[in-house]
């Protein structure tokens, strides 16, 4: 996978305050390698500006793990209308900039030592993506890095692979985003798994919904079924070549891990949670047939009925069907009997990369110093 660009320094950041719906949480897994991290009290940050959400995570190293000290998440729908116009709309950019001002303020107040801020599919595709990045830098001080789909896949794997079930042979990790979906075939082992093959398609919950067309509130069951079938067809065609490539790697012990709002939402429905609970969802293993059943049920419901379900509500009611179509297509492609659920991904991958790079740099400087002293 492509190397990431140098992290930005916290001195570059400024902004305004806001309330975070994400509560700070403790340790999110092992770091890439068990090593001593210098500056244990220094804070590191990761911002992931996606097609649908803006997310921030701030953490401090803790032995071989890290502890989250602040977090923020807001639905901004940056990619709204992009499928039709090829541009980021003024309203969408305003929403995103507002969320990033909140992030910038948190970075400043937490005295962040190192940060990396990335933008994904919406900014990759938009004809005015570069203009938007410059506006963000000018108004918030945050220097967004538009990363490739390959880098996006690498960071997602780095952030969540420790939740894979034990087993032998390759495993599949996927990330259903707002504007794209990444599938990564990995060979577990060592601190970081080896990537065997990967594929990204421009279908996420926002882009697929807008391309196929928003659903009619009053559509009958047959119309909803036809719309869902069209979504499945579009995604399956995009993954067809990758599906053929990975057939040779399938074994009796298939393992599958998903990181996205789609899988965490469906896991919440599976558990019948009255409200979202990360502790109950992150690391959960769900029978694939249960996820298929939930997907079919949600696709067949009217938007009004979906809005009444806990953990879906108004924000996800119109987009979750596209997520279900993508998920079912992935289950066709890699028919694992169980699906692992991860409420972690790109942000955690960024944090681990930053902390590991800092530790390696400190070790190199210490080695150089010893060499000079001995010489």
C-alpha positions in Angstrom: 0.0 0.0 0.0 1.0 3.6 -0.5 2.9 5.3 2.2 1.1 8.1 3.9 2.2 11.7 3.7 4.0 13.4 6.6 1.7 14.1 9.5 0.8 17.7 10.1 1.9 19.5 13.3 -0.6 20.7 15.8 0.7 24.2 15.5 -1.0 24.4 12.1 -4.5 23.9 13.7 -7.1 26.3 15.0 -10.9 26.6 15.2 -14.1 26.7 17.3 -15.7 24.5 20.0 -18.7 22.1 19.8 -20.2 19.2 21.6 -19.0 15.7 20.7 -21.5 12.8 20.5 -18.7 10.3 20.8 -17.7 9.7 24.4 -14.0 9.3 25.0 -13.2 5.6 25.4 -10.4 3.5 26.7 -7.9 1.4 24.7 -8.8 0.4 21.2 -6.5 -2.4 20.6 -2.8 -3.3 20.3 -0.5 -1.0 18.5 1.3 -2.3 15.4 4.2 -3.6 17.4 4.9 -3.9 21.1 7.4 -1.2 21.6 8.1 1.6 24.0 6.4 4.9 23.0 8.2 8.1 23.9 6.2 11.1 25.1 3.5 8.9 26.8 1.5 11.9 27.8 1.5 13.6 24.4 -1.7 13.5 22.4 -2.1 12.3 18.8 -5.1 12.9 16.6 -6.8 11.5 13.5 -9.5 13.2 11.4 -11.5 11.2 8.8 -13.6 13.4 6.6 -15.7 10.9 4.6 -18.6 11.3 2.1 -21.2 11.1 4.9 -19.4 11.7 8.2 -16.7 13.8 9.8 -14.9 12.0 12.7 -12.1 12.8 15.1 -10.2 10.7 17.5 -7.6 12.0 20.0 -5.5 9.5 22.0 -2.4 9.1 24.1 -0.1 6.1 23.9 -0.5 3.6 26.8 2.2 0.9 26.7 1.5 -1.1 23.6 -2.1 0.3 23.3 -3.6 3.8 23.2 -6.3 5.5 25.3 -8.8 7.8 23.6 -9.1 11.1 25.5 -11.5 12.9 23.1 -13.7 12.1 20.1 -16.2 13.8 17.8 -18.5 12.6 15.1 -21.0 14.5 13.0 -23.1 13.5 9.9 -22.1 16.2 7.3 -23.2 14.5 4.0 -20.3 16.1 2.2 -21.1 14.0 -0.9 -24.8 14.9 -1.1 -25.6 15.5 -4.7 -22.2 14.7 -6.0 -23.4 11.8 -8.1 -25.6 14.2 -10.1 -23.4 17.3 -10.4 -19.8 16.0 -9.9 -19.3 18.9 -7.4 -19.4 19.4 -3.7 -22.4 21.7 -3.0 -22.1 24.9 -1.0 -24.4 23.6 1.7 -22.5 20.4 2.0 -19.1 22.2 2.2 -20.6 24.6 4.9 -21.6 21.6 7.0 -18.2 20.0 6.7 -16.3 23.2 7.5 -18.5 23.7 10.6 -17.7 20.2 11.8 -14.0 20.7 11.1 -14.0 23.9 13.2 -15.1 21.8 16.1 -12.3 19.3 15.4 -9.7 22.1 15.2 -10.8 23.5 18.5 -10.4 20.1 20.2 -7.0 19.7 18.7 -5.9 23.0 20.1 -7.4 22.5 23.5 -5.9 19.0 23.8 -2.5 20.4 22.8 -2.1 17.7 20.1 1.5 16.7 19.4 0.9 15.1 16.0 -2.2 14.9 13.8 -3.1 13.6 10.4 -6.4 14.6 8.7 -7.6 12.7 5.6 -10.4 13.1 3.1 -11.7 10.2 1.0 -14.0 9.5 -1.9 -16.1 12.7 -2.0 -13.0 14.9 -2.3 -11.3 12.4 -4.7 -14.3 12.6 -7.1 -15.4 16.2 -6.9 -14.2 18.6 -9.5 -14.0 21.3 -6.8 -12.3 19.0 -4.2 -9.0 20.8 -4.3 -10.8 24.2 -3.8 -12.6 22.8 -0.8 -9.4 21.5 0.7 -7.9 25.0 0.4 -11.0 26.5 2.0 -10.7 24.2 5.0 -7.1 25.1 5.4 -7.9 28.8 5.2 -10.9 28.8 7.6 -9.9 26.1 10.1 -6.1 25.6 9.8 -6.6 21.9 9.1 -4.6 20.5 6.2 -6.6 17.7 4.8 -4.8 15.0 2.8 -6.9 13.5 0.0 -5.8 9.9 0.2 -6.1 7.2 -2.4 -8.5 4.3 -2.2 -5.5 2.1 -1.7 -4.3 4.1 1.3 -7.9 4.2 2.7 -8.0 0.4 2.5 -4.6 0.1 4.2 -5.6 2.4 7.1 -8.9 0.6 7.6 -7.1 -2.8 7.9 -4.5 -1.4 10.3 -7.2 0.0 12.4 -9.4 -3.1 12.9 -7.6 -6.3 11.9 -7.0 -7.3 15.5 -10.8 -8.1 15.8 -10.5 -10.9 13.2 -11.5 -14.3 14.4 -8.7 -16.8 14.9 -8.2 -19.1 11.9 -6.0 -20.4 9.1 -5.6 -18.8 5.7 -6.6 -15.5 4.2 -9.4 -13.4 5.6 -11.5 -10.5 4.1 -11.9 -7.1 5.7 -14.3 -4.5 4.2 -15.2 -0.9 4.8 -18.5 0.4 3.5 -18.2 4.2 3.3 -20.4 6.9 2.1 -18.9 7.2 -1.3 -16.9 4.0 -1.8 -16.4 0.5 -0.5 -13.1 -1.2 0.0 -12.5 -4.9 0.1 -9.1 -6.2 1.3 -7.9 -9.8 1.3 -5.3 -10.3 4.0 -3.0 -13.0 5.2 -2.9 -12.6 9.0 0.3 -13.0 11.0 2.8 -10.6 12.6 2.0 -7.2 13.9 0.5 -6.1 10.6 -1.3 -8.5 8.2 0.0 -8.9 4.6 -2.4 -7.6 2.0 -2.9 -10.2 -0.7 -5.4 -8.4 -2.9 -7.8 -5.5 -2.7 -10.5 -3.6 -4.6 -12.3 -0.3 -4.2 -15.5 0.5 -6.0 -17.2 4.0 -6.0 -20.3 2.7 -4.3 -21.0 3.7 -0.7 -24.3 4.4 1.0 -24.6 7.9 -0.4 -23.3 7.4 -3.9 -25.3 4.2 -4.5 -28.5 5.7 -3.1 -28.2 8.8 -5.3 -27.2 6.8 -8.4 -30.1 4.3 -8.2 -32.4 7.1 -7.0 -33.9 8.0 -3.7 -36.9 5.9 -2.7 -40.5 7.0 -2.9 -42.0 7.3 0.6 -45.2 5.7 -0.8 -43.7 3.0 -3.0 -45.2 -0.5 -2.8 -43.4 -3.7 -1.8 -42.7 -4.7 -5.4 -41.1 -1.3 -6.2 -38.9 -1.4 -3.1 -37.8 -5.0 -4.0 -36.9 -3.9 -7.6 -34.9 -1.0 -6.3 -33.0 -3.2 -3.9 -32.3 -5.7 -6.6 -30.9 -3.0 -8.9 -28.6 -1.9 -6.1 -27.4 -5.4 -5.7 -26.8 -5.7 -9.4 -24.8 -2.5 -9.7 -22.5 -3.4 -6.8 -22.1 -7.0 -8.0 -21.0 -5.9 -11.4 -18.3 -3.6 -9.9 -17.0 -6.4 -7.7 -17.2 -9.1 -10.4 -13.5 -9.1 -11.4 -12.3 -9.1 -7.8 -14.7 -11.9 -7.0 -13.1 -14.1 -9.6 -9.6 -13.3 -8.4 -10.3 -14.2 -4.8 -12.1 -17.5 -5.5 -8.7 -19.3 -5.5 -8.1 -18.1 -1.9 -11.4 -19.4 -0.5 -11.0 -22.2 2.1 -13.4 -24.0 4.5 -12.6 -21.6 7.3 -13.7 -18.3 5.8 -13.4 -15.2 8.0 -15.0 -11.8 7.4 -14.7 -8.5 9.3 -16.6 -5.4 8.5 -16.0 -1.8 9.6 -18.6 0.8 8.8 -21.8 2.4 10.0 -23.8 -0.2 8.0 -22.4 -3.2 9.9 -22.5 -1.5 13.3 -26.1 -0.4 12.7 -27.2 -3.9 11.6 -25.4 -5.4 14.6 -27.4 -3.1 16.8 -30.6 -4.3 15.2 -29.5 -7.9 15.6 -28.9 -7.2 19.4 -32.2 -5.3 19.6 -30.5 -2.4 21.3 -32.7 0.5 22.5 -29.8 2.8 21.6 -26.3 2.4 20.1 -23.8 0.9 22.5 -20.2 0.6 21.1 -19.1 -1.8 23.9 -21.8 -4.2 22.8 -21.1 -3.9 19.1 -17.3 -3.6 18.6 -15.9 -7.1 18.3 -19.3 -8.8 18.1 -19.5 -11.9 15.9 -22.9 -12.3 14.1 -24.1 -15.2 12.0 -24.1 -14.1 8.3 -27.6 -15.4 7.8 -28.8 -13.1 10.5 -27.3 -10.1 8.8 -28.8 -11.2 5.5 -32.2 -11.5 7.2 -32.0 -8.1 8.7 -30.8 -6.6 5.4 -33.8 -8.1 3.5 -36.2 -7.0 6.2 -34.9 -3.4 6.2 -35.0 -3.2 2.4 -38.6 -4.3 2.4 -39.7 -1.7 4.9 -41.0 1.7 4.1 -38.8 4.7 5.1 -41.3 5.7 7.7 -41.2 2.3 9.3 -37.4 2.2 9.3 -37.3 5.6 11.0 -39.1 4.1 14.0 -36.4 1.5 14.6 -33.8 2.3 17.4 -30.3 2.8 16.1 -31.6 3.7 12.6 -33.9 6.7 13.1 -34.0 9.7 10.8 -30.3 9.9 10.0 -29.9 6.4 8.6 -33.3 5.5 7.3 -32.7 6.6 3.7 -29.1 5.3 3.4 -29.2 2.0 5.3 -30.8 0.1 2.4 -27.8 0.8 0.1 -25.5 -0.4 2.9 -27.6 -3.6 3.1 -27.3 -4.2 -0.6 -23.5 -3.7 -0.5 -23.2 -6.0 2.5 -25.2 -8.8 0.9 -23.1 -8.6 -2.2 -20.0 -9.0 -0.1 -21.5 -12.0 1.6 -22.1 -13.5 -1.8 -18.5 -12.8 -2.8 -16.9 -14.2 0.4 -19.6 -16.5 2.0 -18.2 -16.7 5.5 -20.6 -18.2 8.0 -20.0 -15.4 10.5 -19.4 -11.7 10.3 -17.1 -9.8 12.7 -18.2 -6.3 13.5 -15.7 -3.4 14.1 -16.5 0.0 15.4 -13.0 1.2 14.5 -11.1 1.7 11.3 -9.4 4.6 9.5 -8.9 6.8 12.5 -7.4 4.1 14.6 -5.2 3.1 11.7 -3.9 6.7 11.5 -3.2 6.8 15.2 -1.3 3.6 15.1 0.7 4.8 12.1 1.6 8.1 13.9 2.6 6.5 17.1 4.6 3.8 15.5 6.4 6.4 13.3 7.2 8.5 16.3 8.5 5.6 18.3 10.7 4.5 15.4 12.1 8.0 15.0 12.9 8.2 18.7 14.6 4.9 18.6 16.7 5.9 15.6 17.7 9.2 17.3 18.6 7.3 20.4 20.7 4.9 18.4 22.5 7.7 16.6 23.2 9.5 19.8 24.7 6.3 21.4 26.9 5.8 18.3 28.2 9.3 18.6 28.9 9.0 22.2 30.7 5.6 21.8 32.7 7.0 18.8 
